[in-house]
Amino acid sequence: MQLFSTRLRVTEELTDRRFAELFARWCEGSPYAENHIPGLDLSGEISGRWGSASTWVELQFYDTMNTFALRFQKVERDGSVWDTDFVLLSDEHYLYIQLHRSFVDESAFTQRTFSTPSIIGMLADEGYLATDDDLPVLKSYQSVGVEDVDLLTKIITGQTSYALPVVYITKPIRGEHRVPYREIAKRLKGVAHVLVEENSLLSAKLQQTCAGRNEHNGEIGIYYPLGLEEHRVLQTRQDPNGVAEKLCRSLIMYANALYVDPLCTYDGVTSARKDAEIQALQDLYLRNKSDGVELFEAYAHEVEMLQDQVKRLSSDLYAKDVEIEGLRRHREEHPSGVPLLVAGFEEEYFEGEHTEIVLAALADYVDMHPDKRRRCGVLRDVIEANDVSSASVLGERARMVEKIFKGYTILTESMRGQLKRMGIEVDSANHHYKLLYHGDKRYPMTVSKTPSDRRAGMNVAKKIIKDWL
């Protein structure tokens, strides 16, 4: 099961021998005893195997493509097998890193908060990671202020793009950052650039340079390389830790889904080296025209057939691994049942809001289209399976709004307090009030300070219920 995959551009100084030496230092300095390999000395080595049956490292060099590959494997007490693979393309100056976990005997997967391999931090500290255009690849976050307005403007308006996604964490207008941005940057090292706004003055500047398209007041923007994913905005008001977890998971899953050429994987390098050795033997026998040529040709044919079988089996296993990984992720998100849909990035304004909205929309469809018998049958089954209570939060809020605005003539402090408890913010302008639902500027609403008739309050309530509830 693949847990992590990334491709990093490296400097010319990172040769195969230097990387081998750095890896040996990483093993020696690891705080985890199981990562230590006694007597490991990779100075000057580019091939070989060291360690024990439970913890070992193997190096190989494929000179045809000037490619260096290293695999570090350790078997834990529960039987789980961890493979960390590194493939360095010296001519192209790219380092591919992949982390896999597989199982033997009775071992089973247990969920843990995942951070990318710490060796990426060593590569950054020692200056081996090349810049991604004008952004450095760091092991932590990068602070941005008003002096970075041009950089952020280009990112937000799509004038520039990077090999890695950019995560832009804005600062709330009041108070400190809501999300644990240091932990986010640590977990996403080698996967994304994490830019953290020092203060909200930058957001104010960007409002002008980006025509109001910028994130602000604690929002998080995710900017992917052009053409790969749509820009996303995350709200952080309700569950900042949950948003941080979803952010990290989604970006690591995005990196895992990117295509990697088989020759840029450890197994791919191994296969290419074996193919080259077989081809060299075949060429040798064909040049020497000996009595064993016919026998060799028969043998070579058998080898070719076996190679084709191995490739087909590898392809089938990879497809099944991807399928199982997808099912596992769905199961983690929905442990109590089988999900029909996967949640997006829209923030919930109260627990279960998205479920209520979707089920209410399904109920409306059933009521409006009784002639769609099969569709209505399926939808009723979904509605009943989710045990929707008639006393929903949305319904209760709708009744509360009607009560607040009944006979409305002036917006009192008591009314403001009741609205605030439901997440409705009120700002006063010259002749009207501006209402926002949980600070979301996508759904603004205005209410007159001087209602024209007795029905004004009822109309305001209907508008709020229609637009927000």
Secondary structure as UniProt FT lines:
FT   STRAND          2..10
FT   TURN            12..13
FT   HELIX           16..29
FT   HELIX           33..35
FT   TURN            38..39
FT   TURN            43..44
FT   STRAND          48..51
FT   STRAND          55..62
FT   TURN            63..66
FT   STRAND          67..75
FT   TURN            77..78
FT   STRAND          81..89
FT   TURN            90..93
FT   STRAND          94..102
FT   TURN            105..106
FT   HELIX           119..125
FT   TURN            126..127
FT   TURN            133..134
FT   STRAND          142..144
FT   HELIX           146..148
FT   HELIX           149..156
FT   TURN            157..158
FT   STRAND          166..169
FT   HELIX           181..187
FT   TURN            188..191
FT   STRAND          193..197
FT   HELIX           201..209
FT   TURN            210..212
FT   TURN            217..218
FT   STRAND          220..223
FT   TURN            226..228
FT   STRAND          232..234
FT   HELIX           240..257
FT   HELIX           262..264
FT   HELIX           266..288
FT   TURN            291..292
FT   HELIX           293..333
FT   TURN            335..336
FT   TURN            351..352
FT   HELIX           353..368
FT   TURN            370..371
FT   HELIX           373..385
FT   TURN            386..387
FT   HELIX           393..404
FT   TURN            405..407
FT   HELIX           413..421
FT   TURN            422..423
FT   STRAND          424..428
FT   STRAND          432..437
FT   TURN            438..439
FT   STRAND          440..448
FT   TURN            454..455
FT   HELIX           456..468
//
